Amino acid sequence: MQQLNDIFLTLHQYIAGNNWFIFLLLGTGVFFTFYLKFPQIRYFSHAIRIVKGKYDKETDKGDTSHFQALATALSGTVGTGNIAGVALAVHLGGPAALFWMLMTALLGMCTKFVEVTLSHKYRDFDEKGMVAGGPMYYMKKRLNITLKNGKQIKTGYWIGGFFAVASILSSFGTGSLPQVNSISNAMFATFGIQHVVTGAILSVLLALIIIGGIKRIAQVTEKLVPFMAILYFAGAIAVIFSNYQNIIPSFIALFRDVFTGTAAVGGFLGAGFAFAFNNGVNRGLFSNEAGQGSAPIAHAAAKAHEPVSEGMVAIALLLFAFSIAIAWSYYGDRSVTYLVGAKYVVFYRIIFVLSFFLASFTDTTIIWNLSLITIAFMTVPNLIGLLILHKEVKSTIKDYWVDFKKEHP
């Protein structure tokens, strides 16, 4: 088992642990930001009006509202990576890591805008009439190779299948097993609740939620995510005000050390920059998942044309980690639908819940390390697909504004 774990870590180092992966993701964000003329800024106010339902139509097809789709995607994004991972990045890379996290988030807004647009445009409906969307569907329909004689090679189908398999594996690695393991460990350390008890209770709740499909998932997440956001914000404010004397020095260090490095990395200026850059960007990726292609699966369902007590942290961790499992169960079942059809989704859900329970009291390190690889396997083909279809993205946006102005003169 240890040898297999070492293999996963080695593969991760070659695939996602090197700078090429980071620069591919950042480069895609930079390209679309300039190519589309900063849509994450220009369209932000319009996006808020859409989320509020200002332009909703009763005739629009889909399973969720815009806000429900956003809440579902956020529930799978804002999790333990934000609570512990971001703090770890700042600890390792220094305050300068925060700058790179913010830059990554800004670029990630544009990447996510592009991937969600394509995934929604090429979504399907399964045999049960439910939305089946995500990057695998635009891959299947738009990444095929046409030969000179007119014959088409179904490369897109296989690329989409590769993405779907990676999504299913990630649903266990990123979205389920390590999450419940973190919850059960926190509940045991804080309140003395046995791991198996925590696992049993949460597994039943998870089953009751995901059996209802995206509509029930969306109903839960639209209520859970705002509460999580308030809790997260309140906790952050409490920490800041409890350490008010460090606010100004932190800002000074943030801007001073972005390019110059810090003493924490031994005085090597270049190493200091690389360390802050890598930790900041990597945590930024883990926080917003832009480019990975997971959030578009949820958005495709939208209807559209320390001072804090340990006990409080263990409440917070439960909500954030559990919400990830809810969202990723949907990502996984849409991937199963793509591969073998909607009738097999029930088997996936059963396995998902059972593994969720087992992971509450077993070691999930190897699963976590496997997920580091599958995340890369999702991200790379998705980014390449987005870049290939950049002209279509631009024309699709242009057509949207033409139609919008006709309907809202």
TITORKOL-274463 format. One record per residue (C-alpha): residue number from 1; residue in three letters; x, y, z. Coordinates in Angstrom, 1 decimal. Layout:
NUM|ALA|X|Y|Z $
...
END
This chain:
1|MET|0.0|0.0|0.0 $
2|GLN|2.9|2.4|0.8 $
3|GLN|4.5|1.6|-2.5 $
4|LEU|1.2|2.5|-4.3 $
5|ASN|1.0|5.7|-2.3 $
6|ASP|4.5|6.6|-3.3 $
7|ILE|3.7|6.0|-7.0 $
8|PHE|0.7|8.4|-6.7 $
9|LEU|2.9|11.1|-5.2 $
10|THR|5.5|10.6|-7.8 $
11|LEU|3.0|10.9|-10.6 $
12|HIS|1.5|14.0|-9.0 $
13|GLN|4.9|15.6|-8.9 $
14|TYR|5.4|15.0|-12.6 $
15|ILE|1.9|15.9|-13.7 $
16|ALA|0.7|18.7|-11.4 $
17|GLY|3.7|19.4|-9.1 $
18|ASN|5.8|21.1|-11.8 $
19|ASN|5.4|24.7|-13.0 $
20|TRP|4.1|23.8|-16.4 $
21|PHE|0.7|22.8|-14.9 $
22|ILE|0.5|26.0|-13.0 $
23|PHE|1.4|28.1|-16.0 $
24|LEU|-1.1|26.3|-18.2 $
25|LEU|-3.9|27.2|-15.8 $
26|LEU|-2.7|30.7|-15.3 $
27|GLY|-1.9|31.2|-19.0 $
28|THR|-5.4|30.1|-19.9 $
29|GLY|-6.9|32.6|-17.5 $
30|VAL|-4.6|35.4|-18.8 $
31|PHE|-5.4|34.6|-22.4 $
32|PHE|-9.2|34.7|-22.0 $
33|THR|-9.0|37.7|-19.7 $
34|PHE|-7.4|39.8|-22.5 $
35|TYR|-9.1|38.0|-25.4 $
36|LEU|-12.5|38.6|-24.0 $
37|LYS|-11.5|42.1|-22.6 $
38|PHE|-11.9|41.4|-18.9 $
39|PRO|-15.4|39.8|-18.8 $
40|GLN|-15.0|39.1|-15.0 $
41|ILE|-15.1|42.8|-14.4 $
42|ARG|-17.2|44.1|-17.3 $
43|TYR|-20.0|41.6|-16.8 $
44|PHE|-19.9|41.4|-13.0 $
45|SER|-22.9|43.6|-12.3 $
46|HIS|-24.9|41.8|-15.0 $
47|ALA|-24.1|38.5|-13.4 $
48|ILE|-25.4|39.7|-10.1 $
49|ARG|-28.7|40.6|-11.7 $
50|ILE|-28.9|37.1|-13.3 $
51|VAL|-28.3|35.4|-10.0 $
52|LYS|-31.1|37.5|-8.5 $
53|GLY|-33.4|36.1|-11.1 $
54|LYS|-34.1|39.4|-12.9 $
55|TYR|-34.1|37.8|-16.4 $
56|ASP|-35.5|34.4|-15.5 $
57|LYS|-38.2|32.9|-17.8 $
58|GLU|-40.7|30.2|-17.0 $
59|THR|-40.0|28.6|-20.3 $
60|ASP|-36.3|28.2|-19.6 $
61|LYS|-35.3|24.5|-19.5 $
62|GLY|-33.3|23.2|-16.6 $
63|ASP|-33.4|21.6|-13.1 $
64|THR|-32.3|24.5|-10.9 $
65|SER|-32.4|28.3|-10.7 $
66|HIS|-29.2|30.3|-11.3 $
67|PHE|-28.7|30.8|-7.6 $
68|GLN|-29.2|27.2|-6.8 $
69|ALA|-26.7|26.2|-9.5 $
70|LEU|-24.3|28.8|-8.0 $
71|ALA|-24.9|27.5|-4.5 $
72|THR|-24.3|23.9|-5.5 $
73|ALA|-21.0|24.8|-7.3 $
74|LEU|-19.9|26.8|-4.3 $
75|SER|-20.8|24.0|-1.9 $
76|GLY|-18.3|21.9|-3.8 $
77|THR|-15.7|24.6|-3.9 $
78|VAL|-15.7|26.2|-0.5 $
79|GLY|-14.5|23.5|1.8 $
80|THR|-11.6|22.3|3.9 $
81|GLY|-9.1|23.6|1.4 $
82|ASN|-10.2|27.1|2.3 $
83|ILE|-10.2|26.5|6.1 $
84|ALA|-6.9|24.7|6.4 $
85|GLY|-5.2|24.8|3.0 $
86|VAL|-5.2|28.6|2.5 $
87|ALA|-3.8|29.1|6.0 $
88|LEU|-1.1|26.6|5.2 $
89|ALA|-0.2|28.4|2.0 $
90|VAL|0.3|31.7|3.9 $
91|HIS|2.3|29.8|6.5 $
92|LEU|4.6|28.2|3.9 $
93|GLY|4.8|31.0|1.3 $
94|GLY|4.5|34.0|3.6 $
95|PRO|2.1|36.9|3.2 $
96|ALA|3.1|37.2|-0.5 $
97|ALA|1.3|33.9|-1.2 $
98|LEU|-1.9|35.8|-0.6 $
99|PHE|-1.2|38.2|-3.5 $
100|TRP|-0.8|35.2|-5.9 $
101|MET|-4.0|33.6|-4.5 $
102|LEU|-5.9|36.8|-5.3 $
103|MET|-4.5|37.0|-8.8 $
104|THR|-5.3|33.4|-9.4 $
105|ALA|-8.9|34.0|-8.3 $
106|LEU|-9.3|37.0|-10.6 $
107|LEU|-8.0|35.0|-13.6 $
108|GLY|-10.0|32.0|-12.4 $
109|MET|-13.2|34.0|-12.7 $
110|CYS|-12.6|34.3|-16.4 $
111|THR|-11.7|30.7|-16.9 $
112|LYS|-14.8|29.6|-15.1 $
113|PHE|-17.0|31.9|-17.1 $
114|VAL|-15.7|30.3|-20.3 $
115|GLU|-16.0|26.7|-19.2 $
116|VAL|-19.5|27.1|-17.8 $
117|THR|-20.6|28.9|-20.9 $
118|LEU|-19.5|26.0|-23.1 $
119|SER|-20.8|23.3|-20.7 $
120|HIS|-24.2|24.9|-20.6 $
121|LYS|-24.3|25.4|-24.4 $
122|TYR|-23.7|21.7|-25.1 $
123|ARG|-25.6|20.1|-22.3 $
124|ASP|-27.9|17.2|-22.9 $
125|PHE|-30.9|15.7|-21.1 $
126|ASP|-30.8|12.1|-20.0 $
127|GLU|-33.5|9.4|-20.5 $
128|LYS|-35.2|10.6|-17.3 $
129|GLY|-35.4|14.2|-18.5 $
130|MET|-32.7|15.5|-16.2 $
131|VAL|-30.0|17.8|-17.3 $
132|ALA|-26.7|16.1|-18.1 $
133|GLY|-24.0|18.7|-18.6 $
134|GLY|-20.3|19.4|-18.0 $
135|PRO|-17.1|19.7|-20.0 $
136|MET|-17.4|16.1|-21.2 $
137|TYR|-20.4|17.1|-23.3 $
138|TYR|-18.8|20.0|-25.1 $
139|MET|-15.8|17.7|-25.6 $
140|LYS|-17.9|15.0|-27.1 $
141|LYS|-19.6|17.4|-29.5 $
142|ARG|-16.8|19.8|-30.4 $
143|LEU|-13.4|18.2|-30.0 $
144|ASN|-13.8|15.6|-32.8 $
145|ILE|-11.3|15.5|-35.7 $
146|THR|-12.7|15.9|-39.2 $
147|LEU|-10.5|14.4|-42.0 $
148|LYS|-10.1|15.9|-45.5 $
149|ASN|-12.5|13.3|-46.9 $
150|GLY|-15.2|14.5|-44.5 $
151|LYS|-15.0|11.5|-42.2 $
152|GLN|-15.1|12.4|-38.5 $
153|ILE|-13.0|10.7|-35.8 $
154|LYS|-14.8|10.6|-32.5 $
155|THR|-11.9|11.9|-30.4 $
156|GLY|-14.1|14.2|-28.4 $
157|TYR|-16.1|11.2|-27.1 $
158|TRP|-13.0|9.6|-25.8 $
159|ILE|-11.6|12.8|-24.3 $
160|GLY|-14.9|13.4|-22.6 $
161|GLY|-14.9|9.8|-21.3 $
162|PHE|-11.4|10.3|-19.9 $
163|PHE|-12.7|13.5|-18.2 $
164|ALA|-15.7|11.7|-16.8 $
165|VAL|-13.7|8.8|-15.3 $
166|ALA|-11.3|11.3|-13.7 $
167|SER|-14.4|13.2|-12.3 $
168|ILE|-15.8|10.0|-10.8 $
169|LEU|-12.4|9.2|-9.1 $
170|SER|-12.2|12.8|-7.9 $
171|SER|-15.7|12.6|-6.5 $
172|PHE|-14.3|10.1|-4.0 $
173|GLY|-10.9|11.6|-3.6 $
174|THR|-11.6|15.3|-3.5 $
175|GLY|-15.2|15.3|-2.7 $
176|SER|-16.0|12.6|-0.3 $
177|LEU|-13.6|10.3|1.6 $
178|PRO|-11.0|12.7|3.0 $
179|GLN|-13.8|15.2|3.8 $
180|VAL|-15.7|12.8|6.1 $
181|ASN|-12.4|11.6|7.6 $
182|SER|-11.6|15.2|8.5 $
183|ILE|-15.0|15.7|10.0 $
184|SER|-14.9|12.5|12.1 $
185|ASN|-11.4|13.3|13.4 $
186|ALA|-12.5|16.8|14.4 $
187|MET|-15.6|15.6|16.1 $
188|PHE|-13.7|12.9|18.0 $
189|ALA|-10.9|15.3|19.1 $
190|THR|-13.3|18.1|20.1 $
191|PHE|-16.3|16.3|21.5 $
192|GLY|-15.2|12.7|21.9 $
193|ILE|-17.8|11.4|19.4 $
194|GLN|-16.7|8.1|18.0 $
195|HIS|-15.7|8.1|14.3 $
196|VAL|-18.2|5.5|13.3 $
197|VAL|-21.1|7.4|14.9 $
198|THR|-20.2|10.6|13.0 $
199|GLY|-19.9|8.5|9.8 $
200|ALA|-23.2|6.8|10.3 $
201|ILE|-25.2|9.9|11.0 $
202|LEU|-23.7|11.9|8.1 $
203|SER|-24.0|9.0|5.7 $
204|VAL|-27.7|8.7|6.3 $
205|LEU|-28.1|12.5|5.8 $
206|LEU|-26.0|12.3|2.6 $
207|ALA|-28.1|9.4|1.3 $
208|LEU|-31.3|11.3|1.9 $
209|ILE|-30.0|14.3|0.1 $
210|ILE|-28.4|12.8|-3.0 $
211|ILE|-31.1|10.3|-3.7 $
212|GLY|-33.3|13.2|-4.7 $
213|GLY|-30.9|14.2|-7.4 $
214|ILE|-29.9|17.8|-8.3 $
215|LYS|-33.2|19.3|-7.3 $
216|ARG|-32.9|18.2|-3.7 $
217|ILE|-29.2|18.9|-3.7 $
218|ALA|-29.9|22.4|-4.9 $
219|GLN|-32.6|22.9|-2.3 $
220|VAL|-30.2|22.0|0.4 $
221|THR|-27.2|24.0|-0.9 $
222|GLU|-29.1|27.2|-1.5 $
223|LYS|-29.8|27.3|2.3 $
224|LEU|-26.6|25.8|3.5 $
225|VAL|-24.1|27.9|1.5 $
226|PRO|-25.3|31.4|2.7 $
227|PHE|-25.1|30.1|6.3 $
228|MET|-21.6|28.8|5.6 $
229|ALA|-20.6|32.1|4.1 $
230|ILE|-21.8|34.0|7.1 $
231|LEU|-20.1|31.6|9.5 $
232|TYR|-16.9|31.8|7.5 $
233|PHE|-17.0|35.6|7.3 $
234|ALA|-17.7|36.0|11.1 $
235|GLY|-14.9|33.7|12.0 $
236|ALA|-12.5|35.6|9.7 $
237|ILE|-13.5|38.9|11.2 $
238|ALA|-13.0|37.5|14.7 $
239|VAL|-9.5|36.4|13.9 $
240|ILE|-8.6|39.7|12.3 $
241|PHE|-9.9|41.9|15.1 $
242|SER|-8.2|39.6|17.7 $
243|ASN|-4.9|40.3|15.9 $
244|TYR|-5.5|43.9|14.9 $
245|GLN|-1.9|44.8|15.7 $
246|ASN|-0.7|42.7|12.8 $
247|ILE|-3.0|44.1|10.1 $
248|ILE|-0.8|46.9|8.9 $
249|PRO|2.5|44.9|9.1 $
250|SER|0.8|42.1|7.2 $
251|PHE|-0.2|44.4|4.4 $
252|ILE|3.3|45.8|4.3 $
253|ALA|4.8|42.4|4.1 $
254|LEU|2.4|41.3|1.5 $
255|PHE|3.4|44.0|-1.0 $
256|ARG|7.1|44.1|0.0 $
257|ASP|7.7|40.3|-0.4 $
258|VAL|5.8|39.6|-3.6 $
259|PHE|8.9|39.7|-5.8 $
260|THR|11.7|40.0|-3.3 $
261|GLY|11.4|36.9|-1.2 $
262|THR|11.4|36.6|2.6 $
263|ALA|13.7|35.4|5.4 $
264|ALA|11.4|32.4|5.7 $
265|VAL|13.0|30.8|2.6 $
266|GLY|16.6|31.4|3.7 $
267|GLY|17.2|34.7|2.0 $
268|PHE|17.2|33.3|-1.6 $
269|LEU|15.3|36.0|-3.5 $
270|GLY|14.5|33.8|-6.4 $
271|ALA|13.5|30.9|-4.3 $
272|GLY|11.4|33.2|-2.1 $
273|PHE|9.4|34.4|-5.2 $
274|ALA|9.0|30.9|-6.5 $
275|PHE|7.9|29.6|-3.1 $
276|ALA|5.4|32.3|-2.6 $
277|PHE|4.2|32.0|-6.2 $
278|ASN|3.8|28.2|-6.1 $
279|ASN|2.1|28.1|-2.7 $
280|GLY|-0.2|31.0|-3.5 $
281|VAL|-1.2|29.7|-6.9 $
282|ASN|-1.7|26.1|-5.9 $
283|ARG|-3.9|27.1|-3.0 $
284|GLY|-5.7|29.5|-5.3 $
285|LEU|-6.5|26.6|-7.6 $
286|PHE|-7.6|24.4|-4.8 $
287|SER|-9.9|27.2|-3.5 $
288|ASN|-11.7|28.1|-6.7 $
289|GLU|-11.3|25.0|-8.9 $
290|ALA|-11.4|27.2|-12.0 $
291|GLY|-10.3|25.2|-15.0 $
292|GLN|-10.9|21.9|-13.3 $
293|GLY|-14.3|21.5|-14.9 $
294|SER|-16.2|20.5|-11.8 $
295|ALA|-18.3|23.6|-11.2 $
296|PRO|-19.6|23.7|-14.7 $
297|ILE|-21.4|20.4|-14.1 $
298|ALA|-23.5|22.1|-11.5 $
299|HIS|-24.0|25.3|-13.5 $
300|ALA|-25.1|23.3|-16.5 $
301|ALA|-28.3|22.4|-14.6 $
302|ALA|-29.3|26.0|-14.2 $
303|LYS|-32.4|27.2|-15.9 $
304|ALA|-31.4|29.8|-18.5 $
305|HIS|-31.5|30.9|-22.0 $
306|GLU|-7.1|30.7|16.3 $
307|PRO|-9.2|33.0|18.9 $
308|VAL|-12.1|30.9|17.6 $
309|SER|-12.7|28.0|19.9 $
310|GLU|-11.8|24.5|18.6 $
311|GLY|-15.4|23.6|19.0 $
312|MET|-16.5|26.3|16.6 $
313|VAL|-13.9|25.2|14.1 $
314|ALA|-15.3|21.6|14.3 $
315|ILE|-18.8|23.0|13.6 $
316|ALA|-17.5|25.0|10.6 $
317|LEU|-15.5|22.0|9.3 $
318|LEU|-18.5|19.8|9.4 $
319|LEU|-20.6|22.1|7.2 $
320|PHE|-17.8|22.9|4.8 $
321|ALA|-16.6|19.4|4.3 $
322|PHE|-20.1|17.9|4.2 $
323|SER|-21.2|20.4|1.5 $
324|ILE|-18.3|19.3|-0.7 $
325|ALA|-19.5|15.6|-0.5 $
326|ILE|-23.1|16.7|-1.5 $
327|ALA|-21.9|18.7|-4.6 $
328|TRP|-19.3|16.1|-5.7 $
329|SER|-21.9|13.3|-5.6 $
330|TYR|-23.7|15.2|-8.3 $
331|TYR|-20.6|15.7|-10.4 $
332|GLY|-19.9|12.0|-10.1 $
333|ASP|-23.4|10.9|-11.1 $
334|ARG|-23.5|13.1|-14.1 $
335|SER|-20.2|11.6|-15.2 $
336|VAL|-21.7|8.1|-14.7 $
337|THR|-24.6|9.2|-16.9 $
338|TYR|-22.2|10.2|-19.6 $
339|LEU|-20.4|6.9|-19.5 $
340|VAL|-23.1|4.3|-19.1 $
341|GLY|-26.5|6.0|-18.8 $
342|ALA|-28.8|7.4|-16.0 $
343|LYS|-30.1|4.0|-15.0 $
344|TYR|-26.7|3.1|-13.4 $
345|VAL|-26.5|6.3|-11.3 $
346|VAL|-28.2|4.6|-8.4 $
347|PHE|-25.3|2.1|-8.1 $
348|TYR|-22.9|5.0|-8.0 $
349|ARG|-24.9|6.7|-5.3 $
350|ILE|-24.9|3.5|-3.2 $
351|ILE|-21.2|3.1|-3.5 $
352|PHE|-20.6|6.8|-2.8 $
353|VAL|-22.6|6.7|0.5 $
354|LEU|-21.0|3.4|1.6 $
355|SER|-17.5|4.6|0.9 $
356|PHE|-18.3|7.8|2.7 $
357|PHE|-19.3|5.9|5.8 $
358|LEU|-16.2|3.6|5.7 $
359|ALA|-13.9|6.6|5.2 $
360|SER|-15.1|8.1|8.5 $
361|PHE|-13.0|5.6|10.5 $
362|THR|-10.3|4.4|8.0 $
363|ASP|-7.1|6.0|6.6 $
364|THR|-7.8|8.0|3.4 $
365|THR|-4.3|9.2|2.6 $
366|ILE|-3.9|7.0|-0.5 $
367|ILE|-7.3|8.2|-1.9 $
368|TRP|-6.3|11.8|-1.2 $
369|ASN|-3.1|11.4|-3.1 $
370|LEU|-4.9|9.7|-6.0 $
371|SER|-7.2|12.7|-6.2 $
372|LEU|-4.3|15.0|-6.7 $
373|ILE|-3.6|13.2|-10.0 $
374|THR|-7.2|12.9|-11.1 $
375|ILE|-7.7|16.7|-10.6 $
376|ALA|-4.9|17.2|-13.1 $
377|PHE|-6.5|14.7|-15.4 $
378|MET|-9.7|16.7|-15.3 $
379|THR|-8.0|20.1|-15.6 $
380|VAL|-5.6|19.6|-18.5 $
381|PRO|-8.0|18.3|-21.2 $
382|ASN|-10.6|20.9|-20.1 $
383|LEU|-8.1|23.8|-20.5 $
384|ILE|-6.9|22.6|-23.9 $
385|GLY|-10.5|22.2|-25.0 $
386|LEU|-11.3|25.8|-23.9 $
387|LEU|-8.4|27.1|-25.8 $
388|ILE|-9.3|25.2|-29.0 $
389|LEU|-12.8|26.6|-28.9 $
390|HIS|-11.8|30.2|-28.0 $
391|LYS|-13.3|31.7|-31.2 $
392|GLU|-16.6|29.9|-30.6 $
393|VAL|-16.7|31.3|-27.0 $
394|LYS|-16.2|34.8|-28.3 $
395|SER|-19.0|34.4|-30.9 $
396|THR|-21.3|32.8|-28.4 $
397|ILE|-20.9|35.8|-26.1 $
398|LYS|-21.5|38.2|-29.0 $
399|ASP|-24.7|36.4|-29.9 $
400|TYR|-25.8|36.5|-26.3 $
401|TRP|-25.6|40.3|-26.2 $
402|VAL|-27.3|40.7|-29.5 $
403|ASP|-30.3|38.6|-28.3 $
404|PHE|-30.2|40.3|-24.9 $
405|LYS|-30.5|43.8|-26.4 $
406|LYS|-33.4|42.7|-28.6 $
407|GLU|-35.3|41.4|-25.5 $
408|HIS|-34.3|44.3|-23.2 $
409|PRO|-34.0|47.4|-25.4 $
END
